[in-house]
Amino acid sequence: MNENFQSVDAPAIRRGRDACARAARDRGGVGIIVLIEPQAGHTPNLDGKSWVVGGLKAVHAASSAPEAPDDPGEQTLCGLDTAPMEKHSYHPTAPGSHWYPPNLTPWLCHTCDTALKQ
């Protein structure tokens, strides 16, 4: 696991997982937004896919914001601020699909992944 990920207590993980479950139930689908954490010091470009050129640090999960279901909430499931992150267009296509794009597995945030599996 990447040493740059911060440790989050179990109640925070449960709250994040529960928020995703509520969003999924309310929307009739998976209430998870995939976020890209760019490398430190990287500024996103206007196309919203600057991580392709500038490198990515990690792939995170966040529940959708209650007031804007297509936007992420304020924190990822591992407790990071979502503001500096870029939203990825990936959405699971079938039950049992990964919540993240399979080609980005090497950058998976294991804390977010664990929160979704508990």
N, C-alpha and C positions, 0 to 999 in steps of 0.2 A: 504494500500500500504506500502511496505517496506520502512522504513526511510532511508535506505542506497542508494536508487536510487537518482541520481542527477537530478536536474531540467534542462530541455532543452527548449530553446526558440522555438516558433512555426516555424520560417523559417528553423531551423535545422531539425525538424520533417518533414516538407514538402520536403526538399531536399532528405532525406532518403527515403521517400515514393516514390518520383519521380524516384530515382535511381532504386528502386525495380521494378517499372512499366516499365522503359526502359529495364532493364535486362529481364523481363518477355516477353516483346514484341520482343526483339532481339533473345531470345532463344526459343520462342514459348512455353513458360511455365512460372511457377512461379519463379521469380528471387530472392528468399528469402533463406538465409542460416540460419539454426537454430544453435545457439551457447549456450553452457553451461558455466555459470560463476561459477567456483568452490568457495568454502568457502575460506575466507582470510587465507593466509599462507599455502594453499594446493598446492602441486607441482604435475602437471600431470604425469602419468606414461607413459611408452612407448606404451601401448595398446590403449591409447587415450580415455579410458572410466574410468578414475580415479575418476570421480565425483560419480560413483556408490558406491565406497568404501568410498571416502573422503567427500562426501556430496556436495550438490550444493547450490549455493546462489540464482541464478536466471536463467531463460531461456530467451534469447534475440534473436532478429532478426537483420540480416544485409543484405545489398544488396551484390550481388556477385561482386568480383573484376573485373574491365574491362579487364585486361590482363590475368586473370585466372578465368573463369566463375564458376568453382567448388570450389573456395576459397572465403572467405568473404572479403569484403572491409576493410578499416582501422578502421571504427567505426560502432558500432551498431546503430540502428535507434534512440536510446535514447542518443547517443553521447559518449558511452564508447569505449575505445580502445579494439579492438578484439584480439590483440596479446596474452594476458594471458588466453583467453577463448578456449574451446574445441569445435570443430565442431561436431554436432549431425548428425546422418545418416538419420533422419526423413525427408520425403518429402510428401507434401499433395498428396493424391491419387485421389481426385475428386474435381470438382468445389464446392466451399462452405465448403471444409474441413478446419479444423483449420490449421494455419501455423505452429503450435507447436504440439508436441506429447500430446494428451489429458491426458495421465497419469501424465504429468508434470505441469498440470494446477495450482497447489498450488504455483509454483515457477515462474509463468508467470510475465514478466516485463510488467506492464500495460502501460508504456510510449511507448514501442515498439509496443504493441498491438494497442494502440490508433493511432499511426503513420500510421499503415497499414489500419486502418478503415476509415481514413479521406479522 
